[in-house]
Amino acid sequence: MYDVIIVGTRVAGAATAMLLARRGLRALAVDRAQFPSDTLSTHQVQPPGVARLHRWGVLDQLLEAGTPPTRRVRFDQPGTVLNGDMPVCDGVDFMISPRRTLLDKALVDAAKAAGAEIRENFVVEGLLTERGKVTGIRGGDKGAPVISERATLVIGADGKHSTVAKAVGAKEYRAHAPRSMAFYTYWSGVPVEGGELYGRPGLAVGLWPTNDGLVMSYLALPIARFEDFRADVEGNFMRAMDEIGLGERLRAGQRAERFRGTPDLPNVYRKPYGPGWALVGDAGLVMDPITGQGISDAFRDAELLADAIGSGLDGGRLEPALKRYQRARDRAVKGMYDFTVNLAALTPPREAELALFAALGRRQEDTDAFVAVLTGTVPLQRAFPPRKLIGMLGWRGFAALAFKLGG
């Protein structure tokens, strides 16, 4: 009998297992993969996520493995180029973009070191229930007989198509259908200075340095273009890069790996708890990766959930603690969720937005504040309260921008 069973041991699940084990709870975490294992990812760990890795004692391992810190970002929009510094978050002044083969394995190892039991190559066949309450899981190693394991709480950390969420019928809310599609690949011999973000009507591009001297190039387009795009992925990808002005630089290097891509980029909240179960990471809340928040959000929610479970089990009041977890998660992500859903539409910037970018470029401190918002370090309303935006854009410009952000 375990205190907690966690289904899925990538960034959300492994972090949750580690934090619960460090609290002295008996935790079992299972995953159908064997680590190191790759997965679709934007790679980005924003400064708040890096700060958590540092606090957890995992960051040094990633840096020693050659993960390059990114301390500066270029944001290139029509008519405006902004160059800003990464914000400082709990003493950390950079973001990282590690390969998932490295990041996920580091977190799994940290969970093991904390005392969590990890079972790889384990396929969950279903949940155990008694009188409407989840009490455990059924499953086993691939090709082996099915077994049962029981726990006080079963946590789904198994991604946006969570088996646990489906089995318990977790309620969805604030849902938006996918608005963008994404493809990415890696390049050697391509110089970058920090991170680079490019926005044009109908497309967005990011370049980020990752491990082994490679650069990850990410392309987002409206989802309606997916079928045409995948008919010639390489040709269409490079034509988009030419449109941005990056094609020549990429061709001077060498593509190091195949293209990866998907149109499966939903935006949805799920109720993250119920009788005997909880959800964390993409299983509980997922949004378009265009803003690169997923990994850092998973770390935040792992801490929130671990705190809720620790206090709830100690006090015998787990349900109220999990209810507070949901409120804290939803409050923390709301502004970025709304911003992300709007950005994922990839509509041409309106006059008010272009005016905002131009105004941001007039003062370095405003540019840096904008980077702090983009990285999820500072909420938009705190960095740019209405009075400040009115001073930058005037009443009419502020009203137009507020309408855009709200819609």
Secondary structure by P-SEA (a helix, b strand, c coil): cccbbbccccaaaaaaaaaaaaaccbbbbbbcccccccccccccccaaaaaaaaaaccaaaaaaaccccccbbbbbcccbbbbbccccccccccccccccccaaaaaaaaaaaabbbbbccbbbcbbbbccccccccccccccccbbbbbccbbbcccccccaaaaaaccccccccccccccccccccccccccbbbbbcccbbbbbbbbcccbbbbbbbccccccccccccaaaaaaaaaaaaccaaaaaaccccbbbbcccccccccccccccccccccccccccccccccaaaaaaaaaaaaaaaaaaaaaaccaaaaaaaaaaaaaaacaaaaaaaaaaaccccccaaaaaaaaaaaccaaaaaaaaaaaaccccccccccaaaaaaaccaaaaaaaaaaaac
